[in-house]
Amino acid sequence: MGNDRQSPSNRVTEAASGTESAREQVDRILASDTLHNSEVLRKLLRFLADKTFAGEADDLKEYSIGLDALGKPSTYDPRQDAGVRIQASRLRQKLDDYYRDEGSNDPLVIDLPRGRFKLGWRPNGEVAPVAAVPQAPPLAENPAPAAPPHELHSLKRWRRLAIALAGVSLLLAIVALWSFTAALRARGAAPESTPELDALWRPFLSSSRHLIVAFANPLFVRFQRDGAPDVVYHKIGNNSWEEVLHSPEFATLSRSLGNPPAKPSFNMVERSQLVSAFVLEQFLALRRRDVSLARSAELSWQQLADNDVIQFAPLNIDEEHSALPVRPAMIVDGAGVRNLQPTAGEPAVYPDPPDHQPGDGEGLELVSVLPGPMGRTTVVTFSSNHAWGVLGGIQALTDPAFVHGLVNKLREASGAMPAYYQIVLRIRYRDGTPTSASYVMHRVLAVTQSPQTRAEH
């Protein structure tokens, strides 16, 4: 009878071979265009790789990484300086960027799990390919069945939400936006202002820091059809290609189109995001002149720490929030707005009402006013389960009549505005366009730990 067990020497040989392959993959990433302009991230990746291959990564601390990899002085204190966590987050983002483009066909995937400094790797073949989905067999042998009626209804609703997010050229849209607001500044027209508007927006109007308006550029799916226009769609919550491939909406739409090849695309932006940027820039045109646009996925922790930011997307609850001096009391999930710290009489979830008919109804928008990672800046995020929710929130918070009532609710007993808070709004919409907003509730956020005393993560 044969012996299927591997000998210790064979296991050692295979482990050594796997480590050598991982070393080669790290060298490939270090030489890539993705990291070409980032000497800091190349140093960090090389340092973590050397420690991982030497079996010393499990004992790594922020302090030693700061000194040995990032060149921090001996007085470096991770409790006061989040530089290591910021650069580790940037490295994770760059690794994702690399495998989305240059490294899509590499034999190994190198990753840096959150909360750890030890690199991991796995065969690239273990992950669903990003280039295309499998073709259906020829129709004569296996005809694609028609989608059931309930799926067709869901598909129509889906396509109203998704394909209404126009495949607009991002560059042209941004040029048009900035050309318009530049003309507005040149005319010198005074925007409408009220004491309540000034009070609500004071953290940005009185700040000397640069202001970044960050729009989301989420993962879109592009179905490529021979002899017909491509079909493009996006689903809120699908942030990775693997999530897309396992979603029922993807299967329904793919089947209805005859299972054409599909690939991810990050070159488009939702219509509501562009209109939101347009409305906000009109509001800020003569109030703030040092405003720039950015993609939220490309914002680093260092930018959040050094600049004021208005972001049309939530921060990552597991990662960015760990570096903030406050803990958010609410987040958006699939059910609506989840109340993480309900007080007496408050529900644990504020549910999103169901649509009365496709494109018409109401939904919730969560606006969060937070400190930046080091507590020096202000970050405002807009979160919703609906593409039009951000636009509804922006319109409400720049409307003098709505802000008048909102500020009166937000003011503390002393008459002062709280520094940090979260607001839940109910946005009504018709044909996917916001028509009105109403106040649901708010929560003032207390600073529970200062940037100087934050514990290490």
C-alpha positions, 0 to 999 in steps of 0.5 A: 500500500502506498504512503500518501503522507509527505515526509518532513523533508518534502514539506520543508522543500515545498515551504521553501519553494513557496517562500521563494516564489513570494520573494519574487512576487514582492520584487515584482511589485516593488519594481511596478509602476504602481509603486514607482512614485512612492519610495515610502511604500516601497521601503515599508513593503520591503521591510515587512517582506523581510520580516515576514520571510524571516519569521519575525513579523508576528512580533512587529510593533508600530514603534519598530516599524516607524524607526526601522522602515519609515525613519522616525526619530527615537522620540517617535510615539505611535500614540501621537503619530499615526504615520505607520497606520496611515502608510500601512493603509496606503500600502493595502490600497496600492496592492489592490490597485496593482492587482487590479491592473499590472498584476492581474495575471501574476502567479501570486497575490501578496496582501497585508491583512488589516490589523497585522504587519505580516504579509500573506500570499496565495495563488492568483488562481484561487481568486475569481478572474477579473477579466471576464465571466465564463461564456454560456454554452452555445444556445443550441445546446444550452439555451439561456432561460428567460428570467422569471417575472419577479427577476424581470421586475427586479432587473427593470428596477435595478437598471433604472438605478444603475444605467441611470448612472450615466457613463459620463466622461469623468474628465469632461464632467470635472472640467465643466464643473470647474469652468462653471464655478470659475465663471461664478467666482469671476462674476463675484456674485454673492451667494445667499448667506444666513447666520444658521448657514454660517454656523453649520458650515463654520468648521470649513468657512473659518479653517485655514486648511485646504478643503478637499471635496471627495466623490466616490468612484465605485466599482462598475460592471461593464458587459461587452457585447459584440455589435451592440453598446456595452451595458454598464451597471453598479450596485451599492455595497459591491466593492470587490469583483468577487462580491459582484460575481456572487450577487444575484443581480449580476447573474440576472442581468448577465443571463438576460444579456446572453452571458456576454464577457464582463469586466470591472471598471473604475472610470465612471462616476454616478450622476448623483455624485457629480451633481452633488459636487456641482451643488456643493461647489456652487455653495462654496464658490465665493466662501472658499477658494482653495477647494479641490476635487478628488476620488474618495478611493484615492484619499490617504490617511495623511490627506485626511489628517492634513486637510478638511474633507467633505466626502460623498462616501462613508469612512471605513468603519474598521480602519479609518475610524480606529484612528479617530478621536471619536467613535461614530454612533451610527452607520449605514447598512443594508437595512438602513441606519444602524444605531450603535449606541441607542438610548432609552426609547431609541430603535436599534435600526432606523429602517429604509422604507420600501419603494412604493414603485421603482424610482419613487419613495423615500430613504435615509441619509446619514451625515457625519461630522467627524475629526480627522485622524489626528484631530486637527481637521474636520471630515464630513461624510454622506452615507446612504443605501441610495445613489440619490441620497447624497444629493438629497443631503447636500441640497438640504444642508445648503438650503437656508430654510432647511438649515434654519430649523436644523441648526436650532435642533443641533444647538446645545443649551449654551447656544453653541454648535457641537463640534462633532455629530451625526444627523439622520435625514429622510429624503423623498425622491421621485424618478430617482431625483430628491424632492424634499428632506426632513429631519429624523434625529441627531446624536452629538459625538463626544471626544473619548480619547485625544490624539495624544493618548490613543492606544496603539492599533 
